[in-house]
Amino acid sequence: MPEGYASNLGKRADMNEGKLIGMKSHDCLAFSHLPERIWKPITEIRLFFKDLCSGKLLESSLDRMEENILVTTTKLEKIFPCGFFDVMEHLPIHLVQEARLGGPVQTRWMYPFERRNRANRNDEGNIDPLFPPISIFNQNGRGSKKRRKRGFTDMEMQLVVAHILLNCPEIQSYVNLFVNTWGNEAIYTEFSKWLRNYVYDEYSSVQHLQLVKEVALGPQSEVLAMNKYCVNGFKFQTEEVSRNKKTNNSGVYIQGDVDGTGQTIEYYGVIQEIIEVRYLGWPNKKIVLFRCEWFDLSHRGTKVDHQHNIIEVKHTRKYRSYDHFIIAQHAKQMYYASYPLHVAYQNDVAIVQQQVDIELETTLQHPQHILEEVSNDEILNVEEEISENEENESFDDEEWDDNENETTEEEEWENDGIETSEEE
């Protein structure tokens, strides 16, 4: 789990009594010790507040949320004692109507002002006068003090330069000109050379920004490599550092564009290296990149539970991506929890949990949350359903079968799990 997600479990263990003491409610959720009938309502109330804090609220989604919160509150009343419910637990029922009257909560809540009561306590890095923010360069972030210098290989230099140029707003007009002339196929291999020649063409009468001229020359040949970096409210670490710790901060998540079509695709991966790239010129320019290893995006390597926003990935299946680098400011943190069942193929499966910064949310991510009504038969058979679920915890074969005549997905995962190396 990421640092700060749960209590220090080493201090909560009583070896003499053989039990855990002083645990908070969120620690129980982190342990996944709660049965399904308990953790599902708690997850639903969490998603309710997540949707309510979105920057864009749809009337249809508000109607659905208003119906769902009544059912969720009823489920919570079956779990917690009567003394637990006071005015605060009843308040969520009225929050949807408040959102209709006042609009998105970002214009009304007070924490942006309260967090400034102690100035700079939440800043991730001080503004260096030698490195003022310019475009995507010199952005806020704090890296570890222990760093080392290393050189770039030709392939790494090519990928890093191309990724920075493609994500720099001042270069987008040049990217469009290159694509219209040469196409997308050569953009990673030829664009940086073409830009340098185009900008410094002595016979051209086109005026270019000084930033474009400096970026077109390329970065310095040496970079600074580090193991830790704090940005976007998260503390990121490389996989090598997290492997030797009880916490895990190496998971990363990013949304990417599909070949310029405007469609987005979600990438889940692990940070392998954190590097700081510097450019010559005045003022000085630097940018931090994460080199990541991505998981397979197909249905063979990734499975999504849309109801509870849980993604299951198979860490033995990798995505063969040409570009492994992302800008640190674009990253969000994920953590990967091992699957609880001791089955061969499930040992290679991890459950992805996303840490969401509600300030970055722009749209409702869970419009399809339609909660089923609770019938009397379901209430009477709760214990039977729980026992059956515990005995039959496995993937739904029908969701993973593409063809009845071909090998099932479950068998392929079993084979991969047997042939692959030891679980992380």
Secondary structure as the mmCIF struct_conf table of DSSP 4:
data_model
#
loop_
_struct_conf.conf_type_id
_struct_conf.id
_struct_conf.beg_label_comp_id
_struct_conf.beg_label_asym_id
_struct_conf.beg_label_seq_id
_struct_conf.end_label_comp_id
_struct_conf.end_label_asym_id
_struct_conf.end_label_seq_id
TURN_TY1_P TURN_TY1_P1 GLU A 3 GLY A 4
BEND BEND1 TYR A 5 ALA A 6
HELX_RH_3T_P HELX_RH_3T_P1 LEU A 9 LYS A 11
BEND BEND2 ARG A 12 ARG A 12
STRN STRN1 ALA A 13 ASP A 14
TURN_TY1_P TURN_TY1_P2 MET A 15 GLY A 18
STRN STRN2 LYS A 19 LEU A 20
BEND BEND3 GLY A 22 GLY A 22
HELX_RH_AL_P HELX_RH_AL_P1 SER A 25 PHE A 31
TURN_TY1_P TURN_TY1_P3 SER A 32 SER A 32
BEND BEND4 LEU A 34 LEU A 34
HELX_RH_AL_P HELX_RH_AL_P2 GLU A 36 LEU A 52
TURN_TY1_P TURN_TY1_P4 CYS A 53 CYS A 53
BEND BEND5 GLY A 55 GLY A 55
HELX_RH_AL_P HELX_RH_AL_P3 GLU A 59 ILE A 79
BEND BEND6 PHE A 80 PHE A 80
HELX_RH_3T_P HELX_RH_3T_P2 CYS A 82 PHE A 84
BEND BEND7 ASP A 86 ASP A 86
HELX_RH_AL_P HELX_RH_AL_P4 VAL A 87 HIS A 90
TURN_TY1_P TURN_TY1_P5 LEU A 91 LEU A 91
HELX_RH_AL_P HELX_RH_AL_P5 PRO A 92 GLY A 102
HELX_RH_3T_P HELX_RH_3T_P3 VAL A 105 THR A 107
TURN_TY1_P TURN_TY1_P6 ARG A 108 ARG A 108
BEND BEND8 MET A 110 MET A 110
HELX_RH_AL_P HELX_RH_AL_P6 TYR A 111 GLU A 114
TURN_TY1_P TURN_TY1_P7 ARG A 115 ARG A 116
BEND BEND9 ASN A 117 ARG A 118
TURN_TY1_P TURN_TY1_P8 ALA A 119 ASN A 122
BEND BEND10 GLU A 124 GLY A 125
HELX_LH_PP_P HELX_LH_PP_P1 ASN A 126 ASP A 128
TURN_TY1_P TURN_TY1_P9 PRO A 129 LEU A 130
BEND BEND11 PHE A 131 PHE A 131
STRN STRN3 ILE A 134 ILE A 134
TURN_TY1_P TURN_TY1_P10 SER A 135 ILE A 136
STRN STRN4 PHE A 137 PHE A 137
BEND BEND12 ASN A 138 ASN A 138
BEND BEND13 ASN A 140 ASN A 140
STRN STRN5 ARG A 142 GLY A 143
BEND BEND14 LYS A 145 LYS A 145
STRN STRN6 ARG A 148 GLY A 151
HELX_LH_PP_P HELX_LH_PP_P2 PHE A 152 THR A 153
HELX_RH_AL_P HELX_RH_AL_P7 ASP A 154 LEU A 166
TURN_TY1_P TURN_TY1_P11 ASN A 167 ASN A 167
HELX_RH_3T_P HELX_RH_3T_P4 PRO A 169 ILE A 171
HELX_RH_AL_P HELX_RH_AL_P8 GLN A 172 TRP A 182
BEND BEND15 ASN A 184 ASN A 184
TURN_TY1_P TURN_TY1_P12 GLU A 185 ALA A 186
HELX_RH_AL_P HELX_RH_AL_P9 ILE A 187 VAL A 199
TURN_TY1_P TURN_TY1_P13 TYR A 200 TYR A 200
TURN_TY1_P TURN_TY1_P14 GLU A 202 TYR A 203
HELX_RH_AL_P HELX_RH_AL_P10 GLN A 210 ALA A 216
TURN_TY1_P TURN_TY1_P15 LEU A 217 LEU A 217
BEND BEND16 SER A 221 SER A 221
STRN STRN7 GLU A 222 MET A 226
BEND BEND17 ASN A 227 ASN A 227
STRN STRN8 LYS A 228 VAL A 231
TURN_TY1_P TURN_TY1_P16 ASN A 232 GLY A 233
STRN STRN9 PHE A 234 GLN A 237
HELX_RH_AL_P HELX_RH_AL_P11 GLU A 239 ARG A 243
TURN_TY1_P TURN_TY1_P17 ASN A 244 ASN A 244
BEND BEND18 LYS A 245 THR A 247
STRN STRN10 GLY A 251 ASP A 257
BEND BEND19 VAL A 258 VAL A 258
TURN_TY1_P TURN_TY1_P18 ASP A 259 GLY A 260
BEND BEND20 THR A 261 GLY A 262
STRN STRN11 THR A 264 TYR A 279
BEND BEND21 GLY A 281 PRO A 283
STRN STRN12 LYS A 285 TRP A 294
STRN STRN13 PHE A 295 PHE A 295
HELX_LH_PP_P HELX_LH_PP_P3 ASP A 296 ASP A 296
BEND BEND22 SER A 298 SER A 298
TURN_TY1_P TURN_TY1_P19 HIS A 299 GLY A 301
STRN STRN14 THR A 302 ASP A 305
TURN_TY1_P TURN_TY1_P20 HIS A 306 ASN A 309
STRN STRN15 ILE A 310 LYS A 314
TURN_TY1_P TURN_TY1_P21 HIS A 315 THR A 316
BEND BEND23 ARG A 317 ARG A 317
STRN STRN16 LYS A 318 LYS A 318
BEND BEND24 TYR A 322 TYR A 322
STRN STRN17 PHE A 325 ILE A 327
HELX_RH_3T_P HELX_RH_3T_P5 ALA A 328 HIS A 330
STRN STRN18 LYS A 332 SER A 338
HELX_LH_PP_P HELX_LH_PP_P4 TYR A 339 TYR A 339
BEND BEND25 PRO A 340 LEU A 341
TURN_TY1_P TURN_TY1_P22 ALA A 344 ALA A 344
HELX_RH_3T_P HELX_RH_3T_P6 TYR A 345 ASP A 348
STRN STRN19 VAL A 349 GLN A 354
HELX_RH_3T_P HELX_RH_3T_P7 ILE A 358 LEU A 360
BEND BEND26 THR A 363 THR A 363
BEND BEND27 GLN A 365 GLN A 365
TURN_TY1_P TURN_TY1_P23 PRO A 367 GLN A 368
HELX_LH_PP_P HELX_LH_PP_P5 LEU A 371 SER A 375
HELX_RH_AL_P HELX_RH_AL_P12 ASN A 376 LEU A 380
TURN_TY1_P TURN_TY1_P24 ASN A 381 ASN A 381
HELX_RH_AL_P HELX_RH_AL_P13 VAL A 382 GLU A 391
TURN_TY1_P TURN_TY1_P25 ASN A 392 ASN A 392
BEND BEND28 SER A 394 SER A 394
HELX_RH_AL_P HELX_RH_AL_P14 ASP A 397 TRP A 400
BEND BEND29 ASP A 402 ASP A 402
TURN_TY1_P TURN_TY1_P26 GLU A 404 ASN A 405
BEND BEND30 GLU A 406 GLU A 406
HELX_LH_PP_P HELX_LH_PP_P6 THR A 407 THR A 408
HELX_RH_AL_P HELX_RH_AL_P15 GLU A 409 GLU A 419
BEND BEND31 THR A 420 THR A 420
#
